[in-house]
Every structure is written in structure tokens, then in C-alpha cells.
Amino acid sequence: MAGSLLRRVLDLVELLANHPRGLPLQTIAETLDIPKSGAHRLLAELVEHAYAVQDGETGRYLLTTKFATLGLKHLARTGVVDVAQSVLNRLADLSGELARLAVVDYPRLVWVAKAQGARTGLRYDGDMGTEARLSTTSTGIAWLASLTDEEALSLVMRQGLGTPEECGPNAPRTVAALMALVNEARARGYAWVQDTNTPGAAAMAANIVHPQTGRAVGNLSVAGPSLRLTEAQRDAVAPELLSAASDLSSVGAFSDYLGALGGKAAVPS
């Protein structure tokens, strides 16, 4: 019973995390397929402990920043962001674009830190703490390229390829198209995509590899408007991207933490 209750609370938190403007009680109950009274009790507990709040005007329930604060505090204590930030800053300055760190939180890949290199004009920026779509982002393609075909496809099928409305015009619509991108990343040593995840955006990513296991535990990416981040610019930035990823791969404590988080996971059953 306790396990079931915990699962419902976690489902509720994940639901609200995907709706920053909040949701009404009825919608929450219907989405989670639980009685309205049960949803109200769970929400009341979250509100009591300041993890959620009810908007006085709309009646919608939304998460407070308490969960985000806990996550940021945890990352700060591990030292992951501290170690990576100087590398991200350097990569952003050299590329003039957005540099991001994603970590493997198996079976997910999550962006946890960034540095913006674009000072004027068009700026591409992404949300931290969000799960990367594996089939359309350079971050996802790079990670898939480090895995066996079987494991890569298993992870993609878990998440889904995404609908045309959710992705860019060049997003792979079939497994064959996806694996073509993955194989290109394997041959190149880093992933490269244009207009696959977001219309008008291009990105490239290289894996951070655990020195003992050889398993990718995260990756670094550079993203920007495709009018500016062209193939010529990609070729100029690639050596710096690969060097930055190699630098983080060599930091033992950094790689050990990420490896424990998910980089050593087995092929899902």
C-alpha cells in the first residue's frame, strides 16, 4: 500500500512538472486515473509541505520551486556543475553558441547545465532539467551512437519518435532514418543534426566517456540557429567540442558520479 501511495505521489509530481502553469483538480484526477478525493488528499499533502500551491484565482495546482531547489542543491553537492561550468563557458565562448551538459540518468538523458555564447542576434536556448528526445537531438543521437543497436532502439521505443508537431521538419520518421543518423555519428565521432528537433536550429554533441567502463555517462553539445551554425562552423567547432568532452571524461570523480547515476546501466529487459 505504501509503495502504491508513493508511486501516486511521484506520478502527481511528474505530471505537475510538465505543466508549469498548473492543472485543475479534475484534470489531475482524470489524468492519473484516481478518484477526485484521492487526488485532493495528495495535493493537500504537497501544499502542506510547500511542494505545491493552489492558485487563488484559477484554483489550479502547481509545483513550487522546492523540488527544483533540492535538485540544484544535490547537483551542487556532487560538484558536477562546478567541474563542468568552466568547460561549458570556454566552449560557449569559442563557438559563440549555446553549450550544454547532459547527463545519463538511465534510461533518460537530462540537460543539467549550460553556458550561452551568443551575445547578440538570434539566440537558441533550451530548458534545463528537461529530458532530451533521443531521436531528434544531437545529445540523444550521440548517446545512442555509443550503445549497441539493440539498446539504442529499446530506449527510443520507450520514449517514442515523436509526432511531426513535436519535432522539426528533418526529424527521422522511421527506424532506418534514425539509425542513419546514429551511424553517421559513430563514423564522425560526434552527432550532428539540422532542423530535426527544433525548426531553424542545428546542434552537435560529443560523449563524455567513463575512463574505466568505456560507457558514455553524458555529453556536451553546441546548439544554435542553423543559419549561423552551418556545416562550415560545425567543422571549425568540432575539435573544440571533442577536446572539451575529453577533458571531462578524464576527471575521475566527475565520471564516477555520472557512472553511478546511470552510465553503467545494463541493457533494459
Secondary structure, 3 states (H helix, E strand, C coil): CHHHHHHHHHHHHHHHHCCCCCECHHHHHHHHCCCHHHHHHHHHHHHHCCCEEECCCCCCEEECCHHHHHHHHHHHHHCHHHHHHHHHHHHHHHHCCEEEEEEEECCEEEEEEEEECCCCCCCCCCCCCCECCCCCCHHHHHHHHCCCHHHHHHHHHHHCCCCCCCCCCCCCCCHHHHHHHHHHHHHHCCEEEECCCCCCEEEEEEEEECCCCCCEEEEEEEEEECCCCCHHHHHHHHHHHHHHHHHHHCCHHHHHHHHHHHHCCCCCC
